[in-house]
Amino acid sequence: MENTIINPIFKDVVTFTKRSSDTGGKYSTCQVKLFTTGKNVAHIHKKYTETFQPLQGNLGVWAGGKTIIVKPGETFTVPIGVEHYFFNPGSETIVFDIVLTPGFEGFEHMLRILYGLARDGQTDKEGLPKRLALTALVAEIGDTSLPGFFVLLAPLLRFLAKRARKRGEEKRLMDLYCS
């Protein structure tokens, strides 16, 4: 399994530096190279915090309704349950580390699947799978909830994810992108 993955939608490169399995589940880390205009979609995690540590350039983080610019040498932690996303606020490529506490293997799988689907043209312009059932399944794998109208759809999304699992979609995606 490769340590580095690329997402043409988010305009970033992720290198897994410490997997959850490497740390006994205490934490996971990855390094992200984010090009200009790069960002991800707003989301929420219920099982882990996400700490951002810029190494090169300033990182924009929108969390809980506020925009924070995090500079090299600083860190910013998004607590469990807080809606957030990151973005490149400048005109230069930036590099930052993400630390998940505790470590979460599902996050690693989620990124591999989403980036693989994006590379294969199977996502929309926001980087979400074109099939709602796959969006639901991948979100569950990565302990990622989507805000907004998706909150109203939560029962339907859980049903679709369960059905997708029964059809073997999780195994197919794991075999295709995580092996």
C-alpha positions, 0 to 999 in steps of 0.5 A, spaced: 500 500 500 502 506 497 504 511 503 502 517 498 495 519 495 493 524 490 486 527 490 485 531 483 478 534 486 481 537 493 488 539 489 492 535 495 497 530 496 497 526 502 502 522 505 501 517 511 507 518 516 504 514 522 498 510 521 494 508 527 496 501 527 503 504 528 502 507 534 497 502 537 491 506 536 494 512 540 494 517 534 495 517 526 499 522 522 499 525 515 502 530 511 498 534 506 501 538 500 495 543 498 495 547 492 492 554 491 484 554 491 485 547 494 480 545 500 475 539 502 468 539 504 465 541 511 464 535 515 464 533 522 468 527 526 465 523 532 471 519 534 477 523 534 480 530 534 484 533 528 490 537 529 493 542 524 500 544 524 502 548 518 510 547 516 510 551 510 505 557 508 499 559 512 493 554 513 485 556 513 481 552 517 474 554 518 471 551 524 464 552 528 463 558 524 469 561 525 475 562 520 482 561 523 489 562 519 494 557 522 501 559 521 507 555 521 509 553 528 502 554 530 497 548 531 489 548 531 485 542 534 478 541 532 474 538 537 470 532 536 463 534 534 465 540 531 463 542 523 470 544 520 474 544 513 481 546 511 483 550 505 489 554 502 488 561 503 494 564 499 497 563 492 502 558 494 502 551 495 502 549 503 504 543 507 501 541 513 501 535 518 494 533 521 494 529 527 488 524 529 487 523 536 486 517 537 488 514 531 483 512 526 484 507 521 477 508 518 480 515 516 486 512 512 481 508 508 476 513 507 481 518 504 484 512 500 477 510 497 475 518 496 482 519 492 481 513 488 474 514 486 476 522 484 482 519 480 477 514 477 472 520 475 467 517 480 466 523 484 462 530 483 466 537 483 466 537 491 469 530 491 463 526 494 462 519 490 457 520 485 452 515 488 449 517 494 450 510 497 457 510 496 457 517 500 454 514 506 458 508 506 465 512 505 463 517 510 461 511 515 468 508 514 471 514 516 467 517 522 465 523 517 458 526 518 456 531 513 452 537 515 446 541 512 441 537 509 445 531 510 443 531 517 436 530 515 438 525 511 442 521 516 437 515 517 436 514 510 444 515 509 445 509 515 440 505 511 444 506 504 450 504 507 448 498 511 445 496 504 451 497 500 455 493 505 450 487 504 452 488 497 459 487 498 461 495 496 465 496 502 469 489 500 470 492 493 472 499 495 477 496 500 480 491 495 480 496 490 483 502 494 486 500 500 490 493 499 
